[in-house]
């Protein structure tokens, strides 16, 4: 997999320097590259208990992203997924530890325990007051004698950091950290593994599967489960966490790396619907696993003092803050937005034509999507089919016997049910046709006036490779009969395959080679419609 890196051996040091360069001077580092990579607070004066954490890189923004007032004093960074050395950890301790002492917050991995533990011993031998806590919040493997430390570590950073910032002594901060560790539980799920720079991606998780409980270094989880929806995935995770909470938990919703913000919001909705949590931190990338397409949830039942510590604002942009879970606030639509409902009326012939058109669009969904994939994002068929289904279901309340009302009613319906630019274009089209019809225009003239309005507003005309290339000649030929209109629409749609440079619509942003030899999907839809209507008239 291609990645935005320079030399692999410079990846971590360059990344750290990028963080420092964008920190506005709030962060500094020790002059120990490449072996000693320590980020610490620039304004630190050693008058309070120092908090030092760290570990392998690849979990950004953890840990350097949480260095600042109210959280960590320093972060000791190793190479990707590799613990920092004893010397690096010792350098971090010595750089920030004053008389009040230092607390090391370590995730439960062998390398981290050994290197941080030995560094603590050496610092004590040099006269520093150092305590160490080990976070083991991962519940994926319940029988494991040494559970891993994962994103629940951030609860410790925040609560211990708030106490230290307020001037609590080392014993108090250490005990608070131990109290938090004793009640934090975390578990993650992913649809894919991560890509370690310079290595081939491991394709361990098959199609249609998700891995439950995999580690933040890509270690295999407890099991692979069938994946269907975000709700089912979150339900699986919540079921594992329920026994660790009374139902009044604070949750950290963590993006493991490449899960999109849209997906994370859907997962958050699923979590809040479970009733397990009352306060939430995130969703956000907090302790990632490079580019892993997954998420994790960490929970704890907090005391009032711990709530207060978690709620204290900090300046680090990586920390999203804590918010109360609330029911979505829904406000009624403003007056004047909802169109006046027309008076329903019946006309079986008109209804049959609309149903025929709707059925054709639904049946052509796959074909139009495939055609749109050549010049767009492959959703034209789905957009039209969705609107067609909604239109069929609304016919009982349509003014089918009065075209002056039907045209704008169609426009209003499509503007609400058809996404993207298509809904807007057709709303303009049918509303303009309705205006013309109300002024006495014939059907053909009303439809032509609607097309003129679309051209004025949208800026497209014949030859620009849009639906107009089929619709305009079809309407011009309509006085000669539907068969002539269908023939003209087909010729117009087919002509778009030879138009290699679109001048309007989404295809205008697509390279010419992608368009060559393919009809415009909007024009093709128009040709299909007129063709079906002509066949219906003949039959």
HELIX and SHEET records of a PDB file:
HELIX    1   1 UNK A    8  UNK A   10  5                                   3    
HELIX    2   2 UNK A   11  UNK A   21  1                                  11    
HELIX    3   3 UNK A   64  UNK A   66  5                                   3    
HELIX    4   4 UNK A   86  UNK A   96  1                                  11    
HELIX    5   5 UNK A  110  UNK A  125  1                                  16    
HELIX    6   6 UNK A  153  UNK A  165  1                                  13    
HELIX    7   7 UNK A  170  UNK A  181  1                                  12    
HELIX    8   8 UNK A  230  UNK A  241  1                                  12    
HELIX    9   9 UNK A  242  UNK A  244  5                                   3    
HELIX   10  10 UNK A  261  UNK A  272  1                                  12    
HELIX   11  11 UNK A  304  UNK A  311  1                                   8    
HELIX   12  12 UNK A  348  UNK A  363  1                                  16    
HELIX   13  13 UNK A  365  UNK A  372  1                                   8    
HELIX   14  14 UNK A  380  UNK A  393  1                                  14    
HELIX   15  15 UNK A  395  UNK A  397  5                                   3    
HELIX   16  16 UNK A  403  UNK A  417  1                                  15    
HELIX   17  17 UNK A  420  UNK A  438  1                                  19    
HELIX   18  18 UNK A  443  UNK A  458  1                                  16    
HELIX   19  19 UNK A  468  UNK A  477  1                                  10    
HELIX   20  20 UNK A  478  UNK A  480  5                                   3    
HELIX   21  21 UNK A  482  UNK A  495  1                                  14    
HELIX   22  22 UNK A  496  UNK A  498  5                                   3    
HELIX   23  23 UNK A  506  UNK A  509  5                                   4    
HELIX   24  24 UNK A  512  UNK A  515  1                                   4    
HELIX   25  25 UNK A  521  UNK A  538  1                                  18    
SHEET    1   A 6 UNK A  27  UNK A  29  0                                        
SHEET    2   A 6 UNK A  38  UNK A  41 -1                                        
SHEET    3   A 6 UNK A  74  UNK A  80 -1                                        
SHEET    4   A 6 UNK A  50  UNK A  57  1                                        
SHEET    5   A 6 UNK A 102  UNK A 107  1                                        
SHEET    6   A 6 UNK A 130  UNK A 135  1                                        
SHEET    1   B 7 UNK A 223  UNK A 226  0                                        
SHEET    2   B 7 UNK A 209  UNK A 212 -1                                        
SHEET    3   B 7 UNK A 185  UNK A 190 -1                                        
SHEET    4   B 7 UNK A 294  UNK A 300 -1                                        
SHEET    5   B 7 UNK A 249  UNK A 255 -1                                        
SHEET    6   B 7 UNK A 277  UNK A 284  1                                        
SHEET    7   B 7 UNK A 322  UNK A 324 -1                                        
END                                                                             
